[in-house]
């Protein structure tokens, strides 16, 4: 029972760096057979004989610091992994190699027409930054790592934004970018690709929706302004009532306020000054006339 359980665990667990396709041997430990070994022997002898006469140009290769060379011998991966940086040797007629660039690559995700969770059609584009972290896996496990990553980025963008509402897309860009980066990184790990960063560039809304949102925002601002103005009038009326109550306690305060008002009017250099007369004074003159 214990042996059976151990066998299942080995079959379902893939250690880091193992082959994504079980038909591909990434270890480089393989036998070439009798014919292959004979071909390798003759190639090495021929290269040794012609080495002084210029064969060194075919044998010695140079790999720059930001590149790695994946070497195939008789169609099989060479033991030891990718070569470089620096010098390495190949055997003519039996060896071939592919150079892989390890520098960070960026590409734009074309605008995708996406239907959000709340049934709004938007166009979203993004930018993705990635690099090759395992040259051997990027060559052996996928035919075109760059093209596959680009197509996967488009599909991932559509799938993630399809589960978000319009408000979430507009406000949670950082969260969406982080989720997209994590999903892409997990999916491209068997290809030897490391997705470093994903950024949402632009969200394009339909023109009619833009107008509706602008009208809604304007109405909200107008309503807020009216509420603020009403609150100001209410506060002003309360202060005026308090001032009237204070002035009613002393009759001289009305005269002082009157003089202060005249001072304010004269400071503005007006040609006409109106003197208000109390009604009681007018009644006194009218009674004398009678």
LUMFITI-624677 format. One record per residue (C-alpha): x, y, z; residue number from 1; residue in one letter. Coordinates in pm, 1 decimal, padded with zeros to 6 digits. Example, Ala and Ser with C-alpha at 12.3 -4.5 7.8 and 13.67 -1.06 7.14 Angstrom:
BEGIN
{pt {01230.0,-00450.0,00780.0},1,A}
{pt {01367.0,-00106.0,00714.0},2,S}
END
This chain:
BEGIN
{pt {00000.0,00000.0,00000.0},1,X}
{pt {00285.3,00234.9,00084.5},2,X}
{pt {00464.8,00163.8,-00244.3},3,X}
{pt {00147.3,00230.2,-00445.2},4,X}
{pt {00098.3,00567.0,-00276.2},5,X}
{pt {00458.3,00663.6,-00346.5},6,X}
{pt {00419.7,00575.2,-00713.8},7,X}
{pt {00113.0,00800.0,-00749.5},8,X}
{pt {00296.5,01089.1,-00584.3},9,X}
{pt {00586.0,01066.2,-00826.0},10,X}
{pt {00354.4,01052.5,-01125.0},11,X}
{pt {00151.4,01360.7,-01025.0},12,X}
{pt {00429.0,01583.6,-00892.4},13,X}
{pt {00647.6,01778.7,-01133.4},14,X}
{pt {00968.2,01910.9,-00979.5},15,X}
{pt {01098.2,02248.2,-01091.2},16,X}
{pt {01278.7,02238.8,-01424.5},17,X}
{pt {01127.8,01908.4,-01539.5},18,X}
{pt {00973.0,01865.7,-01879.8},19,X}
{pt {00633.4,02018.2,-01947.8},20,X}
{pt {00579.6,01763.0,-02222.1},21,X}
{pt {00659.2,01414.9,-02091.8},22,X}
{pt {00774.2,01314.6,-02439.3},23,X}
{pt {01060.9,01564.7,-02419.2},24,X}
{pt {01370.4,01483.4,-02217.8},25,X}
{pt {01526.3,01802.6,-02081.8},26,X}
{pt {01795.3,01632.1,-01875.6},27,X}
{pt {02024.1,01574.8,-02174.8},28,X}
{pt {02098.3,01220.9,-02059.3},29,X}
{pt {02037.7,01016.2,-02373.1},30,X}
{pt {02210.2,00750.2,-02582.0},31,X}
{pt {02287.6,00812.4,-02947.0},32,X}
{pt {02307.9,00449.2,-03053.2},33,X}
{pt {02574.5,00280.2,-03256.3},34,X}
{pt {02519.1,00481.8,-03572.9},35,X}
{pt {02508.1,00806.9,-03378.6},36,X}
{pt {02828.7,00732.6,-03195.3},37,X}
{pt {03003.3,00644.5,-03520.9},38,X}
{pt {02887.0,00968.7,-03677.9},39,X}
{pt {03008.9,01164.2,-03376.5},40,X}
{pt {03350.0,00991.1,-03393.2},41,X}
{pt {03398.8,01071.4,-03763.3},42,X}
{pt {03282.5,01430.3,-03711.1},43,X}
{pt {03528.6,01482.9,-03427.7},44,X}
{pt {03813.9,01332.2,-03631.2},45,X}
{pt {03729.7,01545.8,-03933.5},46,X}
{pt {03708.4,01858.5,-03719.9},47,X}
{pt {04044.8,01783.7,-03558.2},48,X}
{pt {04209.2,01741.4,-03899.2},49,X}
{pt {04060.5,02060.5,-04043.4},50,X}
{pt {04094.4,02271.1,-03730.3},51,X}
{pt {04428.5,02430.8,-03833.1},52,X}
{pt {04286.0,02511.5,-04177.3},53,X}
{pt {03992.4,02728.0,-04062.0},54,X}
{pt {03756.6,02480.2,-03902.4},55,X}
{pt {03799.9,02671.8,-03577.6},56,X}
{pt {03548.4,02926.3,-03709.1},57,X}
{pt {03287.0,02650.2,-03723.1},58,X}
{pt {03375.9,02498.4,-03387.5},59,X}
{pt {03417.8,02794.8,-03153.0},60,X}
{pt {03108.8,03007.4,-03085.2},61,X}
{pt {03062.3,03318.6,-02873.2},62,X}
{pt {02757.3,03393.4,-02659.3},63,X}
{pt {02702.8,03741.3,-02516.4},64,X}
{pt {02620.5,03811.2,-02152.9},65,X}
{pt {02244.0,03848.9,-02212.5},66,X}
{pt {02209.0,03536.4,-02429.9},67,X}
{pt {02214.3,03162.4,-02383.0},68,X}
{pt {02270.4,02889.0,-02641.1},69,X}
{pt {02055.8,02574.6,-02630.8},70,X}
{pt {02269.5,02301.3,-02789.0},71,X}
{pt {02126.8,02001.5,-02974.8},72,X}
{pt {02350.9,01706.2,-03068.1},73,X}
{pt {02205.3,01467.9,-03323.0},74,X}
{pt {01866.7,01627.1,-03248.4},75,X}
{pt {01891.1,01569.1,-02873.5},76,X}
{pt {01944.7,01823.3,-02599.7},77,X}
{pt {02303.3,01841.6,-02482.2},78,X}
{pt {02372.9,01756.6,-02120.8},79,X}
{pt {02452.2,02054.7,-01897.3},80,X}
{pt {02175.4,02289.9,-02001.5},81,X}
{pt {02210.0,02612.2,-02195.8},82,X}
{pt {02560.3,02735.1,-02279.6},83,X}
{pt {02699.2,03079.9,-02210.1},84,X}
{pt {02791.4,03345.6,-02162.9},85,X}
{pt {03133.8,03324.1,-02322.8},86,X}
{pt {03287.6,03061.4,-02549.9},87,X}
{pt {03162.6,02712.2,-02623.7},88,X}
{pt {03240.3,02450.6,-02887.7},89,X}
{pt {03017.6,02267.8,-03131.5},90,X}
{pt {03084.1,01970.7,-03355.7},91,X}
{pt {03007.5,02047.3,-03720.2},92,X}
{pt {02753.3,01826.1,-03897.4},93,X}
{pt {02608.2,01692.6,-03569.8},94,X}
{pt {02546.3,01994.9,-03349.4},95,X}
{pt {02308.8,02284.6,-03386.4},96,X}
{pt {02217.9,02554.5,-03137.2},97,X}
{pt {01953.8,02821.8,-03084.9},98,X}
{pt {02027.3,03152.4,-02916.4},99,X}
{pt {01778.4,03276.7,-02657.7},100,X}
{pt {01770.4,03639.1,-02541.7},101,X}
{pt {01732.6,03675.5,-02163.5},102,X}
{pt {01658.4,04048.5,-02161.4},103,X}
{pt {01319.8,04182.5,-02060.4},104,X}
{pt {01078.1,04214.7,-02352.1},105,X}
{pt {00769.7,04436.1,-02359.1},106,X}
{pt {00472.9,04423.9,-02593.3},107,X}
{pt {00135.8,04592.1,-02622.8},108,X}
{pt {-00179.1,04388.6,-02589.7},109,X}
{pt {-00410.9,04505.7,-02871.6},110,X}
{pt {-00737.0,04673.0,-02760.3},111,X}
{pt {-00984.3,04403.4,-02662.1},112,X}
{pt {-01361.3,04449.6,-02690.2},113,X}
{pt {-01483.4,04318.6,-02354.4},114,X}
{pt {-01832.5,04280.8,-02207.8},115,X}
{pt {-01811.6,04357.0,-01836.8},116,X}
{pt {-02005.8,04189.4,-01560.0},117,X}
{pt {-02272.5,04463.1,-01569.8},118,X}
{pt {-02317.3,04427.7,-01950.7},119,X}
{pt {-02112.6,04730.2,-02061.0},120,X}
{pt {-01894.0,04701.2,-02371.3},121,X}
{pt {-01548.9,04856.4,-02327.2},122,X}
{pt {-01217.5,04848.0,-02513.6},123,X}
{pt {-00911.9,04781.6,-02295.6},124,X}
{pt {-00544.0,04756.4,-02388.3},125,X}
{pt {-00244.0,04672.0,-02172.6},126,X}
{pt {00133.3,04632.2,-02176.4},127,X}
{pt {00320.4,04320.7,-02060.4},128,X}
{pt {00684.4,04287.3,-01953.3},129,X}
{pt {00842.5,03942.2,-01947.7},130,X}
{pt {01178.8,03767.5,-01975.9},131,X}
{pt {01309.2,03417.5,-02037.9},132,X}
{pt {01427.4,03256.6,-01715.2},133,X}
{pt {01491.2,02905.6,-01853.2},134,X}
{pt {01630.6,02902.0,-02206.7},135,X}
{pt {01605.4,02523.9,-02244.3},136,X}
{pt {01236.0,02510.6,-02153.9},137,X}
{pt {01152.5,02808.7,-02376.4},138,X}
{pt {01299.3,02623.6,-02676.3},139,X}
{pt {01193.8,02265.7,-02602.9},140,X}
{pt {00845.1,02309.6,-02453.8},141,X}
{pt {00691.5,02567.0,-02688.0},142,X}
{pt {00737.7,02637.1,-03056.6},143,X}
{pt {00720.9,03016.8,-03024.2},144,X}
{pt {00743.5,03143.8,-02667.9},145,X}
{pt {00694.5,03508.3,-02763.9},146,X}
{pt {00388.0,03444.7,-02979.8},147,X}
{pt {00233.2,03210.6,-02725.3},148,X}
{pt {00281.4,03465.8,-02447.2},149,X}
{pt {00118.7,03740.0,-02656.0},150,X}
{pt {-00187.1,03528.7,-02736.0},151,X}
{pt {-00218.6,03414.9,-02376.1},152,X}
{pt {-00201.8,03776.4,-02254.7},153,X}
{pt {-00494.5,03872.1,-02479.8},154,X}
{pt {-00704.6,03579.7,-02359.2},155,X}
{pt {-00618.9,03641.5,-01993.8},156,X}
{pt {-00710.9,04009.6,-02022.7},157,X}
{pt {-01051.9,03922.8,-02166.0},158,X}
{pt {-01119.4,03651.7,-01908.4},159,X}
{pt {-01026.5,03863.9,-01605.4},160,X}
{pt {-01208.8,04180.1,-01710.0},161,X}
{pt {-01516.1,03978.6,-01805.3},162,X}
{pt {-01566.7,03902.5,-01435.3},163,X}
{pt {-01541.2,04269.0,-01327.6},164,X}
{pt {-01798.5,04545.8,-01332.3},165,X}
{pt {-01733.0,04880.3,-01499.7},166,X}
{pt {-01669.8,05058.0,-01169.0},167,X}
{pt {-01418.2,04790.2,-01065.3},168,X}
{pt {-01234.5,04820.3,-01397.3},169,X}
{pt {-01208.2,05198.3,-01359.9},170,X}
{pt {-01105.0,05202.7,-00992.9},171,X}
{pt {-00915.1,04876.0,-00931.6},172,X}
{pt {-00658.7,04882.9,-01213.1},173,X}
{pt {-00370.0,04793.3,-00984.9},174,X}
{pt {-00555.3,04491.2,-00844.0},175,X}
{pt {-00651.9,04373.5,-01193.9},176,X}
{pt {-00294.7,04415.9,-01318.7},177,X}
{pt {-00158.4,04215.1,-01025.9},178,X}
{pt {-00409.1,03934.8,-01082.9},179,X}
{pt {-00333.4,03924.6,-01454.1},180,X}
{pt {00042.2,03914.4,-01388.4},181,X}
{pt {00002.6,03624.6,-01143.9},182,X}
{pt {-00217.8,03428.1,-01385.7},183,X}
{pt {00018.8,03481.5,-01678.7},184,X}
{pt {00324.0,03392.5,-01470.5},185,X}
{pt {00170.6,03060.9,-01360.0},186,X}
{pt {00059.1,02972.9,-01713.9},187,X}
{pt {00394.9,03053.9,-01878.1},188,X}
{pt {00611.7,02887.8,-01611.8},189,X}
{pt {00634.9,02557.4,-01808.5},190,X}
{pt {00760.8,02761.1,-02105.1},191,X}
{pt {01048.8,02908.3,-01904.2},192,X}
{pt {00890.1,03255.8,-01912.2},193,X}
{pt {00878.4,03495.6,-01617.5},194,X}
{pt {00610.4,03765.2,-01643.3},195,X}
{pt {00748.3,04061.2,-01449.9},196,X}
{pt {00478.0,04324.8,-01485.0},197,X}
{pt {00139.2,04389.9,-01641.7},198,X}
{pt {-00016.1,04734.9,-01668.6},199,X}
{pt {-00360.3,04841.6,-01793.7},200,X}
{pt {-00295.2,05128.5,-02034.5},201,X}
{pt {-00635.0,05264.4,-02134.2},202,X}
{pt {-01004.5,05190.4,-02089.5},203,X}
{pt {-01220.2,05325.6,-02373.0},204,X}
{pt {-01590.8,05372.5,-02308.1},205,X}
{pt {-01864.5,05415.7,-02571.2},206,X}
{pt {-01942.4,05779.2,-02656.5},207,X}
{pt {-02302.4,05752.8,-02538.8},208,X}
{pt {-02189.9,05610.0,-02205.2},209,X}
{pt {-01936.8,05891.8,-02165.2},210,X}
{pt {-02210.8,06149.8,-02221.0},211,X}
{pt {-02442.6,05977.0,-01976.5},212,X}
{pt {-02169.6,05959.0,-01711.2},213,X}
{pt {-02082.9,06327.3,-01767.5},214,X}
{pt {-02449.7,06427.9,-01731.1},215,X}
{pt {-02479.1,06219.3,-01414.8},216,X}
{pt {-02166.6,06375.0,-01266.0},217,X}
{pt {-02288.5,06726.8,-01352.3},218,X}
{pt {-02627.9,06660.1,-01193.3},219,X}
{pt {-02456.1,06527.1,-00882.9},220,X}
{pt {-02238.7,06840.3,-00859.8},221,X}
{pt {-02542.4,07069.4,-00904.8},222,X}
{pt {-02734.5,06883.8,-00635.0},223,X}
{pt {-02439.3,06906.2,-00398.3},224,X}
{pt {-02402.8,07280.8,-00469.1},225,X}
{pt {-02771.1,07341.7,-00393.5},226,X}
{pt {-02743.5,07151.9,-00067.4},227,X}
{pt {-02436.5,07354.3,00032.9},228,X}
{pt {-02611.3,07682.4,-00057.6},229,X}
{pt {-02920.1,07584.5,00142.8},230,X}
{pt {-02706.3,07493.7,00442.4},231,X}
{pt {-02532.2,07831.5,00413.2},232,X}
{pt {-02864.4,08018.4,00405.4},233,X}
{pt {-02984.1,07825.0,00708.8},234,X}
{pt {-02667.4,07903.4,00902.8},235,X}
{pt {-02685.1,08270.8,00799.3},236,X}
{pt {-03047.7,08300.4,00913.1},237,X}
{pt {-02957.1,08151.7,01249.7},238,X}
{pt {-02672.3,08399.8,01293.8},239,X}
{pt {-02898.3,08689.4,01192.6},240,X}
{pt {-03156.8,08580.0,01446.7},241,X}
{pt {-02891.2,08563.8,01715.4},242,X}
{pt {-02767.2,08911.0,01618.8},243,X}
{pt {-03121.5,09051.5,01628.4},244,X}
{pt {-03176.5,08904.0,01971.7},245,X}
{pt {-02856.0,09065.8,02099.5},246,X}
{pt {-02939.4,09406.9,01946.1},247,X}
{pt {-03292.3,09400.9,02088.9},248,X}
{pt {-03152.2,09400.1,02441.2},249,X}
{pt {-03018.8,09759.5,02401.6},250,X}
{pt {-03175.1,10029.5,02184.2},251,X}
{pt {-02843.3,10208.0,02139.3},252,X}
{pt {-02708.7,09913.0,01944.3},253,X}
{pt {-02940.7,10000.9,01654.6},254,X}
{pt {-02794.4,10350.5,01638.2},255,X}
{pt {-02440.0,10213.0,01641.4},256,X}
{pt {-02523.4,09966.9,01368.3},257,X}
{pt {-02677.2,10248.9,01167.6},258,X}
{pt {-02362.7,10458.5,01197.0},259,X}
{pt {-02148.0,10161.5,01100.1},260,X}
{pt {-02360.1,10111.6,00789.2},261,X}
{pt {-02320.1,10478.0,00691.8},262,X}
{pt {-01944.5,10445.6,00735.0},263,X}
{pt {-01937.5,10145.0,00503.5},264,X}
{pt {-02143.1,10327.3,00239.8},265,X}
{pt {-01925.5,10641.2,00249.0},266,X}
{pt {-01610.3,10434.6,00208.6},267,X}
{pt {-01728.2,10327.5,-00135.8},268,X}
{pt {-01745.9,10692.5,-00261.3},269,X}
{pt {-02114.0,10684.0,-00347.8},270,X}
{pt {-02281.5,11006.2,-00454.6},271,X}
{pt {-02612.9,10922.5,-00292.0},272,X}
{pt {-02662.9,10831.6,00071.4},273,X}
{pt {-03004.1,10728.8,00198.1},274,X}
{pt {-03091.5,10814.5,00556.7},275,X}
{pt {-03362.2,10589.3,00691.6},276,X}
{pt {-03604.9,10754.9,00930.8},277,X}
{pt {-03788.1,10567.8,01201.9},278,X}
{pt {-04163.9,10536.0,01158.2},279,X}
{pt {-04219.0,10668.3,01508.1},280,X}
{pt {-04057.6,11000.9,01417.4},281,X}
{pt {-04284.2,11038.0,01116.1},282,X}
{pt {-04590.2,10967.8,01329.8},283,X}
{pt {-04484.2,11247.3,01568.0},284,X}
{pt {-04472.8,11504.4,01285.6},285,X}
{pt {-04805.4,11387.4,01148.8},286,X}
{pt {-04971.4,11422.2,01490.2},287,X}
{pt {-04838.2,11780.0,01524.3},288,X}
{pt {-04987.5,11875.3,01188.6},289,X}
{pt {-05324.6,11749.0,01300.8},290,X}
END
